Amino acid sequence: MTRHEISSQGSYKIEPSLATRNVRYAIREVTVLANRLAREGRRILYLNIGDPNVYDFDLVDEAKEAVHHALETRHCGYAPSEGLPEALSAIEADAGGRQHIGSIVGSFTGNGASECIDLALTALVNPGDNVLLPSPTYPLYETILNRLGVEIRFYKMKQEDGWQPDVAQIASLVDERTRAIVVINPNNPTGAVYSEDRLRDIIEIAKEHRLLILNDEIYERLILGDSHHVPMASLDDSACFVTFNGLSKAYLGPGIRVGWGIVSGPEAALGEYFETIKRLMRARLCANHPFQYAVAPCLLGAQSHLPQLIEKLQRRRDCCMRWIDRIDGLSCAVPDGSFYAFVRVEGVKDDMAWCRALLESKGVVVVPGSGFGYREAEAGYFRIVFLPQEDVLEEAFSKIGEFMREYRAE
């Protein structure tokens, strides 16, 4: 029976689009089994979702007060498509001041940085083009590019190199159909913070081949220890960038869905592209209106919550690293940013099966490394979130240690 034929019983089937066949989001898909086990009465320890509000973190007061005032004063109609003017002004002031990003062509807000990424890619690529992604990568990029019919070319990073981008491989992957290089710094899922030298090398490749750099810096304020984050777009005003950020991580508001993109570089090169983004934005009307009022007080406020937030994250990261160091078969490059660690498991070839077995046996939810586009022949990986309180992390890693001893004994 073809797609449009009716069966002998008079029924028919609505076929989903081919573009959705490769849509996967491992971070949430692992929770399907976890939630079923929880309904059966099992104790489940969730180390998979990068949502601070699930744990002992809350949206910053400046955002709460601004949104409450906006709701009370009836700011619930449509906002301008590109974004609330005072929000865009604050975004560009912060980018030009604190981050030293020059040549700002403009900015735009979206329902989370995720929508901004989708808009930026949709405005850029055609079927048959290719885009360079880091491996491991945040899976949203794969999902969007698969839907757009674009070839994904991964530049692989290695634990032994601190998960830094392999610049030589990036250069080798570029051809006449390459449109952009995606840079995620600090990186999700590894927590790596890229060196300035590597960033400058990537910029030179992009300039040589006239490529756009899609620069995801959503974790740039969450830098741990003595590490230092360099805003990539601050390094060269003559390169073309879209830099993504938002209120979800550093300001602890993932559910309010406020993100943005900053277009910077030569206006002659970026003007028509930016106008295309704005045309797409008009078609979807606007981002969440009242919550955009939180942008200015967050970005331009005192940032008084950050020292305590970073101290908690460092303490919880260090708790995880101590456990990983003493569990045979596990290893991990210490994350310098974000709130993730990407853990290597020796001798595991099917990391999805390993993570499922860990969940069923011990009730600990982690995300397989293959869900981030990363595979090795002789080892598997999983990502953990070190947002939970120390006692939860201690319990989870104790169970992971038990599971590893049983697994290796088999």
C-alpha positions as CSV (number, residue, x, y, z in Angstrom):
1,M,0.0,0.0,0.0
2,T,1.4,3.4,-0.9
3,R,1.3,6.4,1.4
4,H,-2.1,7.5,0.0
5,E,-3.8,4.2,-0.6
6,I,-6.7,3.1,1.6
7,S,-6.6,-0.5,3.0
8,S,-9.3,-3.0,2.3
9,Q,-10.8,-2.2,5.7
10,G,-11.2,1.4,4.7
11,S,-8.5,2.7,7.1
12,Y,-5.4,4.5,6.3
13,K,-2.1,5.6,8.0
14,I,-0.7,9.1,8.3
15,E,3.0,8.9,7.6
16,P,5.4,11.1,9.6
17,S,7.9,13.2,7.7
18,L,11.2,11.7,6.6
19,A,12.9,14.7,8.2
20,T,12.0,13.5,11.6
21,R,13.5,10.0,11.3
22,N,16.8,11.0,12.9
23,V,15.3,13.2,15.6
24,R,16.6,12.0,19.0
25,Y,17.3,13.7,22.3
26,A,19.1,11.2,24.5
27,I,19.2,13.5,27.6
28,R,15.4,13.2,28.0
29,E,14.9,9.9,26.3
30,V,16.7,8.0,29.1
31,T,14.1,9.4,31.6
32,V,11.3,7.3,30.0
33,L,12.5,4.1,31.6
34,A,13.6,6.0,34.8
35,N,10.1,7.4,35.3
36,R,8.5,4.0,34.8
37,L,10.8,2.5,37.4
38,A,10.0,5.4,39.7
39,R,6.2,4.8,39.3
40,E,7.0,1.2,40.4
41,G,8.4,2.5,43.7
42,R,12.1,2.4,42.8
43,R,14.4,5.1,44.2
44,I,15.8,6.9,41.2
45,L,18.8,9.3,41.3
46,Y,18.7,11.7,38.3
47,L,22.1,12.8,37.0
48,N,21.0,13.5,33.5
49,I,19.2,16.8,33.2
50,G,21.0,20.1,33.3
51,D,18.2,21.9,35.1
52,P,19.4,23.7,38.3
53,N,15.8,24.1,39.5
54,V,15.4,20.3,39.9
55,Y,18.0,20.5,42.6
56,D,18.6,23.2,45.3
57,F,19.0,26.2,42.9
58,D,16.4,28.9,42.1
59,L,15.8,31.6,39.6
60,V,17.7,34.8,40.7
61,D,15.7,37.4,42.5
62,E,16.3,40.1,39.9
63,A,14.5,38.0,37.3
64,K,11.6,37.1,39.6
65,E,11.0,40.8,40.5
66,A,11.2,42.0,36.9
67,V,8.8,39.3,35.6
68,H,6.3,39.8,38.5
69,H,6.2,43.6,37.7
70,A,5.8,42.9,34.0
71,L,2.8,40.6,34.7
72,E,1.2,43.0,37.1
73,T,1.5,45.8,34.5
74,R,-0.1,43.7,31.8
75,H,2.9,43.2,29.5
76,C,1.5,40.0,28.1
77,G,0.7,41.1,24.5
78,Y,3.0,40.5,21.6
79,A,6.5,41.8,21.9
80,P,8.5,43.0,18.9
81,S,9.6,40.1,16.8
82,E,13.3,40.6,17.2
83,G,13.0,41.1,21.0
84,L,12.1,43.7,23.6
85,P,14.2,46.9,23.0
86,E,15.4,47.1,26.6
87,A,16.4,43.5,26.5
88,L,18.4,43.9,23.3
89,S,20.0,47.0,24.6
90,A,21.2,45.2,27.7
91,I,22.4,42.2,25.7
92,E,24.5,44.4,23.4
93,A,25.8,46.6,26.3
94,D,27.0,43.4,28.2
95,A,28.5,42.0,25.0
96,G,30.3,45.2,24.1
97,G,31.4,46.1,27.6
98,R,32.1,43.0,29.8
99,Q,32.8,40.7,26.8
100,H,34.6,43.2,24.6
101,I,32.8,42.1,21.5
102,G,33.1,44.7,18.8
103,S,31.4,45.2,15.4
104,I,28.0,44.2,16.8
105,V,25.5,44.1,13.9
106,G,22.6,43.4,16.1
107,S,21.0,40.9,18.5
108,F,17.7,38.9,18.8
109,T,15.9,37.1,21.5
110,G,14.2,33.7,21.3
111,N,12.3,31.1,23.4
112,G,15.6,29.9,24.9
113,A,18.9,29.8,23.2
114,S,17.6,26.7,21.4
115,E,15.2,28.7,19.3
116,C,17.9,31.2,18.5
117,I,20.2,28.3,17.3
118,D,17.4,27.0,15.2
119,L,16.7,30.4,13.6
120,A,20.4,31.0,12.9
121,L,20.8,27.7,11.2
122,T,17.6,27.8,9.2
123,A,18.5,31.2,7.9
124,L,21.9,29.9,6.8
125,V,21.9,26.5,5.2
126,N,20.5,24.7,2.2
127,P,20.0,20.9,1.7
128,G,23.3,19.4,0.7
129,D,25.4,21.9,2.6
130,N,27.5,20.8,5.5
131,V,28.2,22.2,9.0
132,L,31.1,21.3,11.3
133,L,30.1,20.2,14.8
134,P,32.3,19.2,17.8
135,S,32.2,15.6,18.9
136,P,31.0,15.2,21.6
137,T,28.3,17.8,20.9
138,Y,25.1,19.1,22.3
139,P,22.4,17.0,20.5
140,L,20.2,19.9,19.5
141,Y,22.5,20.8,16.7
142,E,22.3,17.3,15.2
143,T,18.5,17.4,15.4
144,I,18.2,20.7,13.6
145,L,20.7,19.9,10.9
146,N,19.1,16.5,10.2
147,R,15.7,18.2,9.8
148,L,17.2,20.8,7.4
149,G,18.8,18.1,5.2
150,V,22.4,19.2,6.0
151,E,25.4,17.0,6.2
152,I,27.0,16.9,9.7
153,R,30.8,16.7,9.8
154,F,32.2,16.0,13.2
155,Y,35.5,17.3,14.4
156,K,36.4,14.9,17.1
157,M,37.9,16.0,20.5
158,K,39.8,13.7,22.8
159,Q,39.9,13.3,26.6
160,E,43.7,13.0,26.4
161,D,43.8,16.5,25.0
162,G,41.5,18.0,27.6
163,W,38.6,17.9,25.0
164,Q,40.1,20.8,23.1
165,P,39.1,21.2,19.4
166,D,41.4,19.5,16.9
167,V,42.2,22.4,14.6
168,A,43.9,20.3,12.0
169,Q,40.9,18.1,11.6
170,I,38.6,21.1,11.4
171,A,40.7,22.4,8.5
172,S,40.6,19.1,6.8
173,L,36.8,18.9,6.9
174,V,36.1,22.1,5.1
175,D,35.0,22.1,1.4
176,E,33.0,24.2,-1.0
177,R,29.7,23.2,0.7
178,T,30.7,24.0,4.2
179,R,28.7,26.9,5.7
180,A,29.6,27.1,9.4
181,I,31.7,25.9,12.3
182,V,29.9,25.3,15.6
183,V,31.9,26.1,18.7
184,I,30.5,25.2,22.2
185,N,32.6,26.8,24.9
186,P,32.4,25.9,27.7
187,N,31.5,22.6,26.2
188,N,28.5,20.5,26.9
189,P,28.9,17.6,27.6
190,T,32.6,17.7,28.6
191,G,32.9,20.9,30.6
192,A,36.0,21.9,28.7
193,V,37.0,25.5,28.4
194,Y,38.9,26.1,25.1
195,S,42.2,27.8,25.0
196,E,42.6,31.2,23.3
197,D,45.2,29.7,20.8
198,R,42.7,27.1,19.6
199,L,39.9,29.7,19.3
200,R,42.2,32.0,17.2
201,D,43.1,29.0,14.9
202,I,39.5,28.3,14.3
203,I,38.8,31.9,13.5
204,E,41.6,31.9,10.9
205,I,40.1,28.8,9.2
206,A,36.6,30.4,9.2
207,K,38.0,33.6,7.7
208,E,40.0,31.8,5.0
209,H,37.0,29.9,3.9
210,R,34.4,32.7,4.5
211,L,32.5,30.6,7.1
212,L,30.1,31.7,9.9
213,I,31.1,30.7,13.4
214,L,28.1,29.7,15.5
215,N,29.5,30.3,19.0
216,D,27.5,28.8,21.9
217,E,28.6,30.4,25.2
218,I,25.6,29.6,27.4
219,Y,27.9,28.5,30.3
220,E,30.4,31.3,30.0
221,R,29.8,32.7,33.5
222,L,30.1,29.3,35.1
223,I,33.9,29.0,35.1
224,L,35.4,26.8,37.8
225,G,38.7,27.0,39.7
226,D,41.4,29.1,38.0
227,S,40.2,28.6,34.5
228,H,39.6,31.6,32.2
229,H,37.0,31.9,29.5
230,V,37.7,34.0,26.4
231,P,34.7,35.3,24.5
232,M,35.5,34.1,21.0
233,A,33.9,37.0,19.2
234,S,36.1,39.4,21.1
235,L,39.2,38.1,19.4
236,D,38.6,39.3,15.8
237,D,36.2,42.0,14.6
238,S,36.7,40.9,11.0
239,A,35.3,37.3,11.4
240,C,31.6,36.5,11.2
241,F,29.9,35.3,14.4
242,V,26.6,34.5,16.0
243,T,27.1,34.1,19.8
244,F,24.4,32.4,21.8
245,N,23.6,32.9,25.4
246,G,20.6,33.1,27.8
247,L,19.2,33.1,31.3
248,S,18.8,29.4,31.7
249,K,22.2,28.4,33.3
250,A,24.0,31.3,35.0
251,Y,20.8,32.9,36.1
252,L,19.1,29.6,36.9
253,G,16.0,30.0,34.8
254,P,15.8,27.3,32.2
255,G,12.1,27.1,32.2
256,I,11.5,30.8,31.5
257,R,12.9,30.2,28.0
258,V,14.8,33.4,27.3
259,G,17.9,33.2,25.1
260,W,19.5,35.4,22.5
261,G,21.9,35.6,19.6
262,I,24.5,38.3,19.0
263,V,25.5,38.9,15.3
264,S,28.9,40.4,15.1
265,G,31.5,41.1,12.4
266,P,31.5,43.0,9.1
267,E,28.1,44.4,8.4
268,A,28.6,44.0,4.7
269,A,29.0,40.3,5.1
270,L,26.3,39.8,7.7
271,G,23.5,42.3,6.9
272,E,21.4,40.2,4.5
273,Y,21.8,37.1,6.7
274,F,20.7,39.0,9.8
275,E,17.7,40.4,7.9
276,T,16.8,36.8,7.0
277,I,16.9,35.8,10.7
278,K,14.6,38.7,11.5
279,R,12.2,37.7,8.7
280,L,11.9,34.2,10.2
281,M,11.3,35.8,13.6
282,R,8.4,37.8,12.3
283,A,6.8,34.7,11.0
284,R,6.7,33.2,14.5
285,L,5.5,36.5,16.0
286,C,7.7,36.9,19.2
287,A,9.5,35.2,22.1
288,N,8.0,35.1,25.6
289,H,7.2,38.7,26.3
290,P,7.0,39.2,30.1
291,F,10.1,37.1,30.8
292,Q,12.2,39.3,28.5
293,Y,12.0,42.0,31.2
294,A,14.3,39.8,33.2
295,V,17.2,40.3,30.8
296,A,18.4,43.8,31.7
297,P,18.3,43.4,35.5
298,C,20.1,40.1,35.2
299,L,22.9,41.1,32.8
300,L,23.4,44.6,34.2
301,G,22.8,43.8,37.9
302,A,25.3,43.1,40.7
303,Q,25.8,39.4,39.8
304,S,25.9,38.8,43.6
305,H,24.6,35.2,43.2
306,L,27.5,34.0,41.1
307,P,30.2,33.5,43.8
308,Q,28.0,31.2,45.9
309,L,26.8,29.4,42.8
310,I,30.3,28.7,41.5
311,E,31.5,27.7,44.9
312,K,28.7,25.1,45.1
313,L,29.4,23.8,41.7
314,Q,33.2,23.5,42.4
315,R,32.5,21.6,45.6
316,R,30.1,19.2,43.8
317,R,32.5,18.7,40.9
318,D,35.3,17.9,43.2
319,C,33.1,15.3,45.0
320,C,32.5,13.6,41.6
321,M,36.1,13.7,40.7
322,R,37.2,12.0,43.9
323,W,34.7,9.2,43.3
324,I,35.7,8.8,39.6
325,D,39.4,8.6,40.6
326,R,38.8,5.7,42.9
327,I,36.4,3.6,40.8
328,D,38.3,1.1,38.7
329,G,37.5,1.5,35.0
330,L,36.4,5.1,35.1
331,S,38.4,8.2,34.1
332,C,37.5,11.8,33.4
333,A,39.2,15.1,32.4
334,V,38.4,17.6,35.1
335,P,35.7,20.0,33.8
336,D,36.6,23.6,34.0
337,G,33.2,25.1,33.2
338,S,29.5,24.3,33.1
339,F,28.1,21.6,35.5
340,Y,28.8,18.5,33.4
341,A,31.5,15.8,33.4
342,F,32.0,13.3,30.6
343,V,33.2,10.0,32.0
344,R,35.1,7.2,30.2
345,V,34.2,3.6,31.0
346,E,36.9,1.2,29.9
347,G,35.9,-1.9,28.0
348,V,32.3,-0.8,27.1
349,K,31.3,-0.9,23.5
350,D,27.6,-0.3,23.9
351,D,27.2,2.7,26.2
352,M,23.5,2.8,25.8
353,A,23.1,-0.7,27.0
354,W,25.6,0.0,29.9
355,C,23.6,3.1,31.0
356,R,20.3,1.1,30.8
357,A,21.8,-1.7,32.9
358,L,23.1,0.9,35.5
359,L,19.6,2.4,35.7
360,E,17.8,-1.0,36.0
361,S,20.3,-2.4,38.5
362,K,21.1,0.7,40.7
363,G,18.5,3.3,39.8
364,V,21.1,5.9,38.6
365,V,20.2,7.9,35.5
366,V,23.1,9.1,33.3
367,V,23.3,9.9,29.6
368,P,25.3,7.7,27.2
369,G,28.1,9.4,25.3
370,S,26.7,8.2,22.0
371,G,23.7,10.5,22.7
372,F,26.2,13.3,22.2
373,G,27.6,12.0,18.9
374,Y,30.6,10.4,20.5
375,R,31.9,6.8,20.2
376,E,35.2,5.0,20.7
377,A,36.0,1.4,19.8
378,E,37.5,0.4,23.2
379,A,35.5,2.5,25.6
380,G,32.1,4.0,26.3
381,Y,31.3,7.3,27.9
382,F,28.5,8.8,29.9
383,R,27.6,12.3,31.0
384,I,26.8,13.3,34.5
385,V,25.3,16.5,35.9
386,F,26.9,17.6,39.1
387,L,24.1,19.9,40.2
388,P,22.7,17.6,42.9
389,Q,23.6,18.0,46.5
390,E,26.7,16.2,47.7
391,D,24.8,13.5,49.6
392,V,22.9,12.6,46.4
393,L,26.2,12.5,44.4
394,E,27.8,10.4,47.1
395,E,24.9,7.9,47.0
396,A,24.9,7.9,43.2
397,F,28.6,7.2,42.8
398,S,28.6,4.6,45.5
399,K,26.0,2.8,43.4
400,I,28.0,3.3,40.2
401,G,31.0,1.9,42.0
402,E,29.0,-1.2,43.0
403,F,27.8,-1.6,39.5
404,M,31.3,-1.3,38.0
405,R,32.6,-4.0,40.3
406,E,29.8,-6.3,39.3
407,Y,30.1,-5.4,35.6
408,R,33.8,-6.0,35.5
409,A,33.5,-9.3,37.5
410,E,31.2,-10.6,34.7
